[in-house]
Amino acid sequence: MAEMKQAPAGASAGEKLLTWVDNRFPATKLWNEHVGEYYAPKNFNFWYFFGSLALLVLVIQIVTGIFLVMNYKPDAALAFASVEYIMRDVPWGWLIRYMHSTGASAFFVVVYLHMFRGLMYGSYRTPRELVWIFGCLIFLCLMAEAFMGYLLPWGQMSFWGAQVIINLFAAVPFIGPDLAILIRGDYVVGDATLNRFFSLHVIAVPLVLLGLVVAHIIALHEVGSNNPDGVEIKQGPKDAKGKPLDGIPFHPYYSVHDLLGVVGFLIVFTAVIFFAPEMGGYFLERPNFIPADPFQTPAHIAPVWYFTPFYSMLRATTDLMVNVLAIIIALGAVLNLIKGQGKSKVVGVVIAAVVIALLKTFEAKFWGVAVMGGAVVILVGLPWLDKSPVKSIRYRPSWHKLVYGVFVINFVILGYLGVQPPSPTGEMVSQVGTLIYFGFFVLMPWWSQLGTFKPVPDRVTFKPH
């Protein structure tokens, strides 16, 4: 049994209570490890607001979701009417619903910016591979949560969007049709689907999401935070107590710093809620204000904006695109045959032949699903794809910044095209954009090593202000 601590003589009632709790639960120890005595680099900038903002939005989504569930009916005959009831008759129901719908988009905004910061400053590099992997799993979980929640209003776009996406699983070879039925719970999207998605959206996925968030934070605090210079403060000079000289306690310095970000975020967040909750049809689509009708397909079916880059890649994967991929793989095999050494030549040719055979065996619809999923999964491999001798973009060649800029612009263009109705021009641009997206990652082991790199300082660069 651990030794029981005693409160000092003359201690206040609060101190005595804390001592009593600490003897039974490591409250003070946890506070010191993760907040009070957790030393973070002192040169954080604007890009480091978004991690704490993601936590804030997660809390908003959980709290508003609880109140929405109190009045929502997960029944195909009542779901749409229950949402209208929340909007019209439940006190402040309209505000709670708009907070939740706006919060969904806000969540993806801050998460995308958070991931972009990691990409810029190499926050996925050693020793933070597991932090990055947990983050990618959070992103996947968030996409699943958003997709399942999207069906719940039971509007036209919700219904038909779910119908289209679930039908894609039917393209999976051998198990596709049975897999689609398993997801739907029926042969068509209906009451069984709604109940399944409701239970997963409200209970199962949030529990997994919370667990991953905790794991993400614990892993981060174990290895320490990265910084804009990509310098490890734990390996730098330390004071007499062993604390890094280039770090400062998270509390009160960054807790106050993050509070400023929270205030700025809430100003924008509330402005959207009160003045543009639908955001011109991007946050809440107009067809979703019409009850789901299984007998009338909307003129144009598109997912919510935060899924559209990946949806655009899905639509871009046509028979022509599959042939282009086969040609690229064949050229890669020929290049490996010319430049490669030893057994790698034979292995490269064999792998290329197998992949090309698979590309021609299965229909383009399946490869569209594979491309869409691969676009997310490939992020997990980023720590091993980046071979750059430095972490931060600050010390990379200038043209590397151009590569990152092209990648971001390309991602935005793919998102825009995913919202638009299909067209020959849009399809062609999407196909080029898909190749650029995957080329960024597949060629990263090569291009990330090229160029003249700037010397990385021994300590973080910091200008007091």
LUMKEBA-830665 format. One record per residue (C-alpha): residue in three letters; x, y, z. Coordinates in steps of 0.1 Angstrom, whole numbers, padded with zeros to 4 digits, always signed. Example, Ala and Ser with C-alpha at 12.3 -4.5 7.8 and 13.67 -1.06 7.14 Angstrom:
ALA+0123-0045+0078 SER+0137-0011+0071 
//
This chain:
MET+0000+0000+0000 ALA+0013+0035-0009 GLU+0023+0058+0019 MET-0005+0082+0028 LYS+0005+0119+0026 GLN-0007+0143+0053 ALA-0019+0179+0046 PRO+0005+0205+0062 ALA-0005+0221+0095 GLY-0028+0250+0090 ALA-0038+0238+0055 SER-0071+0251+0041 ALA-0101+0229+0036 GLY-0093+0228-0002 GLU-0058+0217+0004 LYS-0069+0190+0028 LEU-0095+0178+0002 LEU-0068+0177-0025 THR-0044+0157-0003 TRP-0072+0133+0004 VAL-0079+0129-0033 ASP-0042+0126-0042 ASN-0039+0097-0017 ARG-0065+0078-0037 PHE-0062+0093-0073 PRO-0031+0110-0089 ALA-0049+0142-0096 THR-0019+0165-0089 LYS+0005+0142-0106 LEU-0016+0141-0138 TRP-0020+0179-0137 ASN+0017+0184-0134 GLU+0026+0159-0160 HIS+0002+0171-0187 VAL-0003+0208-0178 GLY+0015+0225-0149 GLU+0050+0210-0155 TYR+0047+0200-0191 TYR+0073+0221-0209 ALA+0064+0231-0245 PRO+0087+0250-0269 LYS+0086+0287-0264 ASN+0084+0296-0301 PHE+0048+0284-0309 ASN+0031+0305-0335 PHE-0004+0310-0350 TRP-0005+0274-0364 TYR-0004+0259-0329 PHE-0039+0272-0320 PHE-0057+0245-0339 GLY-0050+0215-0316 SER-0067+0231-0287 LEU-0095+0244-0309 ALA-0101+0209-0321 LEU-0107+0198-0285 LEU-0130+0228-0280 VAL-0151+0218-0310 LEU-0152+0182-0299 VAL-0167+0193-0266 ILE-0192+0215-0284 GLN-0203+0186-0306 ILE-0207+0162-0277 VAL-0227+0187-0256 THR-0250+0198-0285 GLY-0253+0162-0296 ILE-0266+0152-0262 PHE-0294+0178-0263 LEU-0303+0170-0299 VAL-0307+0133-0291 MET-0332+0142-0264 ASN-0357+0153-0291 TYR-0346+0133-0322 LYS-0365+0102-0334 PRO-0343+0076-0352 ASP-0373+0064-0372 ALA-0376+0068-0410 ALA-0412+0080-0406 LEU-0404+0105-0379 ALA-0367+0116-0383 PHE-0373+0146-0406 ALA-0403+0158-0386 SER-0383+0155-0353 VAL-0356+0177-0368 GLU-0382+0203-0378 TYR-0397+0200-0343 ILE-0363+0208-0328 MET-0359+0238-0351 ARG-0394+0252-0345 ASP-0408+0241-0311 VAL-0379+0231-0288 PRO-0367+0261-0268 TRP-0334+0272-0283 GLY-0335+0241-0305 TRP-0326+0260-0336 LEU-0295+0273-0319 ILE-0284+0239-0307 ARG-0290+0224-0342 TYR-0270+0252-0359 MET-0242+0249-0333 HIS-0240+0212-0341 SER-0241+0215-0379 THR-0217+0244-0379 GLY-0195+0226-0354 ALA-0192+0197-0378 SER-0177+0219-0405 ALA-0156+0238-0379 PHE-0142+0205-0367 PHE-0129+0197-0402 VAL-0116+0232-0407 VAL-0095+0231-0376 VAL-0084+0195-0382 TYR-0073+0202-0418 LEU-0053+0232-0406 HIS-0039+0212-0377 MET-0027+0185-0402 PHE-0013+0211-0425 ARG+0008+0225-0396 GLY+0021+0190-0390 LEU+0030+0187-0427 MET+0048+0221-0427 TYR+0069+0215-0396 GLY+0075+0178-0398 SER+0055+0169-0367 TYR+0052+0133-0380 ARG+0089+0127-0380 THR+0109+0107-0354 PRO+0100+0104-0325 ARG+0064+0115-0332 GLU+0053+0087-0356 LEU+0028+0073-0332 VAL+0014+0108-0325 TRP+0008+0112-0362 ILE-0007+0077-0366 PHE-0032+0084-0338 GLY-0040+0117-0355 CYS-0047+0099-0388 LEU-0070+0074-0370 ILE-0088+0104-0354 PHE-0093+0118-0389 LEU-0107+0085-0402 CYS-0130+0082-0372 LEU-0141+0118-0377 MET-0150+0111-0413 ALA-0170+0080-0402 GLU-0188+0100-0375 ALA-0196+0128-0400 PHE-0209+0104-0427 MET-0232+0086-0402 GLY-0245+0118-0387 TYR-0251+0132-0422 LEU-0279+0106-0428 LEU-0298+0114-0396 PRO-0318+0145-0408 TRP-0334+0122-0434 GLY-0335+0149-0460 GLN-0332+0143-0498 MET-0294+0149-0500 SER-0288+0129-0468 PHE-0308+0099-0481 TRP-0294+0098-0516 GLY-0258+0107-0505 ALA-0259+0077-0482 GLN-0274+0056-0510 VAL-0246+0065-0534 ILE-0217+0060-0509 ILE-0230+0027-0495 ASN-0236+0013-0530 LEU-0199+0019-0537 PHE-0191-0009-0512 ALA-0210-0033-0535 ALA-0181-0028-0560 VAL-0156-0046-0537 PRO-0148-0079-0553 PHE-0164-0111-0540 ILE-0179-0096-0508 GLY-0192-0063-0521 PRO-0230-0070-0523 ASP-0231-0087-0490 LEU-0210-0060-0474 ALA-0234-0033-0487 ILE-0264-0052-0473 LEU-0246-0055-0440 ILE-0240-0018-0438 ARG-0275-0009-0448 GLY-0292-0036-0428 ASP-0315-0040-0458 TYR-0315-0041-0495 VAL-0321-0003-0497 VAL-0314+0026-0474 GLY-0343+0026-0449 ASP-0353+0024-0413 ALA-0327-0003-0405 THR-0299+0019-0419 LEU-0311+0049-0400 ASN-0311+0030-0367 ARG-0276+0015-0373 PHE-0261+0049-0382 PHE-0278+0065-0352 SER-0263+0040-0327 LEU-0229+0042-0343 HIS-0230+0081-0345 VAL-0242+0086-0310 ILE-0224+0058-0290 ALA-0198+0036-0308 VAL-0178+0061-0329 PRO-0176+0089-0303 LEU-0162+0064-0277 VAL-0135+0053-0302 LEU-0129+0090-0310 LEU-0124+0100-0274 GLY-0101+0071-0268 LEU-0079+0081-0298 VAL-0079+0117-0287 VAL-0066+0106-0252 ALA-0040+0084-0268 HIS-0029+0112-0292 ILE-0024+0136-0263 ILE-0006+0110-0241 ALA+0017+0101-0269 LEU+0024+0138-0276 HIS+0033+0145-0240 GLU+0055+0114-0238 VAL+0078+0126-0266 GLY+0072+0164-0263 SER+0057+0189-0288 ASN+0074+0198-0320 ASN+0080+0235-0329 PRO+0084+0256-0361 ASP+0121+0250-0361 GLY+0119+0212-0358 VAL+0144+0214-0329 GLU+0141+0189-0300 ILE+0141+0210-0268 LYS+0146+0178-0247 GLN+0180+0174-0263 GLY+0190+0211-0258 PRO+0204+0229-0227 LYS+0187+0224-0194 ASP+0186+0244-0161 ALA+0196+0232-0127 LYS+0163+0213-0123 GLY+0167+0195-0156 LYS+0140+0216-0174 PRO+0147+0226-0210 LEU+0158+0262-0214 ASP+0139+0265-0247 GLY+0107+0254-0231 ILE+0080+0270-0209 PRO+0053+0254-0187 PHE+0021+0248-0207 HIS+0002+0265-0178 PRO-0001+0294-0175 TYR+0017+0304-0207 TYR+0000+0284-0234 SER-0033+0280-0215 VAL-0036+0318-0217 HIS-0022+0317-0253 ASP-0049+0292-0263 LEU-0076+0312-0245 LEU-0069+0340-0270 GLY-0073+0315-0299 VAL-0106+0303-0283 VAL-0120+0338-0281 GLY-0111+0346-0317 PHE-0125+0312-0329 LEU-0158+0317-0309 ILE-0163+0352-0325 VAL-0161+0336-0360 PHE-0181+0305-0349 THR-0210+0325-0335 ALA-0210+0349-0364 VAL-0215+0319-0388 ILE-0242+0305-0365 PHE-0262+0337-0363 PHE-0257+0351-0398 ALA-0249+0322-0422 PRO-0256+0288-0406 GLU-0262+0272-0440 MET-0231+0289-0455 GLY-0248+0292-0489 GLY-0257+0255-0490 TYR-0222+0242-0481 PHE-0228+0235-0444 LEU-0265+0226-0447 GLU-0276+0217-0483 ARG-0309+0230-0496 PRO-0322+0196-0507 ASN-0319+0185-0471 PHE-0348+0208-0462 ILE-0370+0184-0482 PRO-0380+0150-0467 ALA-0362+0120-0481 ASP-0381+0106-0512 PRO-0368+0072-0524 PHE-0387+0077-0557 GLN-0372+0110-0567 THR-0334+0114-0572 PRO-0319+0149-0568 ALA-0306+0165-0599 HIS-0270+0165-0584 ILE-0258+0144-0555 ALA-0227+0156-0537 PRO-0213+0151-0502 VAL-0206+0178-0477 TRP-0177+0201-0486 TYR-0152+0184-0463 PHE-0155+0151-0481 THR-0154+0166-0516 PRO-0117+0163-0524 PHE-0119+0125-0518 TYR-0152+0123-0537 SER-0136+0141-0566 MET-0109+0115-0567 LEU-0136+0088-0567 ARG-0153+0103-0597 ALA-0120+0108-0615 THR-0113+0071-0615 THR-0128+0061-0648 ASP-0117+0034-0673 LEU-0095+0060-0689 MET-0079+0068-0656 VAL-0072+0031-0648 ASN-0055+0028-0682 VAL-0033+0059-0674 LEU-0024+0044-0640 ALA-0014+0011-0658 ILE+0008+0030-0682 ILE+0025+0050-0654 ILE+0032+0018-0635 ALA+0046+0001-0666 LEU+0069+0031-0672 GLY+0080+0030-0636 ALA+0088-0007-0640 VAL+0108+0000-0672 LEU+0127+0028-0654 ASN+0135+0005-0625 LEU+0147-0021-0650 ILE+0171+0004-0665 LYS+0183+0022-0633 GLY+0177-0006-0607 GLN+0203-0030-0594 GLY+0203-0068-0587 LYS+0171-0085-0577 SER+0152-0052-0574 LYS+0148-0052-0612 VAL+0130-0085-0613 VAL+0109-0077-0582 GLY+0099-0044-0597 VAL+0088-0060-0629 VAL+0068-0087-0611 ILE+0050-0063-0588 ALA+0042-0040-0618 ALA+0028-0069-0638 VAL+0006-0081-0609 VAL-0007-0045-0602 ILE-0015-0040-0639 ALA-0032-0073-0641 LEU-0054-0064-0611 LEU-0062-0030-0626 LYS-0075-0046-0657 THR-0093-0074-0638 PHE-0116-0054-0616 GLU-0139-0026-0628 ALA-0131+0011-0624 LYS-0158+0016-0598 PHE-0139-0006-0574 TRP-0106+0012-0581 GLY-0125+0045-0574 VAL-0133+0032-0539 ALA-0097+0021-0535 VAL-0084+0055-0546 MET-0107+0073-0523 GLY-0097+0052-0493 GLY-0060+0052-0503 ALA-0060+0090-0504 VAL-0067+0089-0466 VAL-0047+0058-0457 ILE-0015+0071-0474 LEU-0013+0098-0448 VAL-0003+0071-0423 GLY+0029+0064-0442 LEU+0041+0100-0442 PRO+0067+0095-0414 TRP+0085+0069-0436 LEU+0080+0086-0470 ASP+0097+0119-0460 LYS+0134+0114-0463 SER+0143+0151-0458 PRO+0174+0157-0436 VAL+0154+0185-0418 LYS+0119+0185-0403 SER+0107+0221-0407 ILE+0098+0238-0440 ARG+0118+0268-0427 TYR+0151+0251-0435 ARG+0141+0233-0467 PRO+0149+0246-0502 SER+0126+0273-0515 TRP+0112+0251-0542 HIS+0099+0227-0515 LYS+0076+0254-0504 LEU+0063+0256-0540 VAL+0057+0218-0539 TYR+0037+0222-0507 GLY+0018+0251-0522 VAL+0008+0232-0553 PHE-0003+0203-0531 VAL-0026+0226-0510 ILE-0040+0244-0541 ASN-0046+0211-0558 PHE-0065+0197-0527 VAL-0087+0228-0527 ILE-0094+0225-0565 LEU-0104+0188-0560 GLY-0127+0199-0532 TYR-0143+0225-0554 LEU-0148+0200-0583 GLY-0163+0175-0559 VAL-0192+0200-0552 GLN-0198+0207-0589 PRO-0220+0186-0613 PRO-0199+0161-0634 SER-0185+0175-0666 PRO-0158+0164-0691 THR-0136+0193-0682 GLY-0141+0188-0645 GLU-0134+0151-0649 MET-0101+0157-0667 VAL-0089+0183-0641 SER-0099+0159-0613 GLN-0079+0131-0629 VAL-0048+0154-0631 GLY-0054+0165-0595 THR-0056+0129-0583 LEU-0023+0121-0600 ILE-0008+0152-0583 TYR-0022+0142-0549 PHE-0007+0107-0550 GLY+0024+0119-0568 PHE+0032+0142-0539 PHE+0034+0112-0515 VAL+0047+0084-0538 LEU+0076+0106-0551 MET+0083+0121-0517 PRO+0112+0097-0508 TRP+0129+0112-0539 TRP+0121+0149-0540 SER+0122+0154-0503 GLN+0160+0148-0504 LEU+0168+0171-0533 GLY+0180+0207-0530 THR+0202+0228-0507 PHE+0190+0227-0471 LYS+0196+0255-0446 PRO+0215+0247-0414 VAL+0191+0239-0385 PRO+0199+0259-0353 ASP+0209+0241-0321 ARG+0182+0259-0302 VAL+0148+0273-0311 THR+0146+0308-0326 PHE+0125+0330-0304 LYS+0119+0367-0304 PRO+0103+0380-0271 HIS+0073+0402-0276 
//
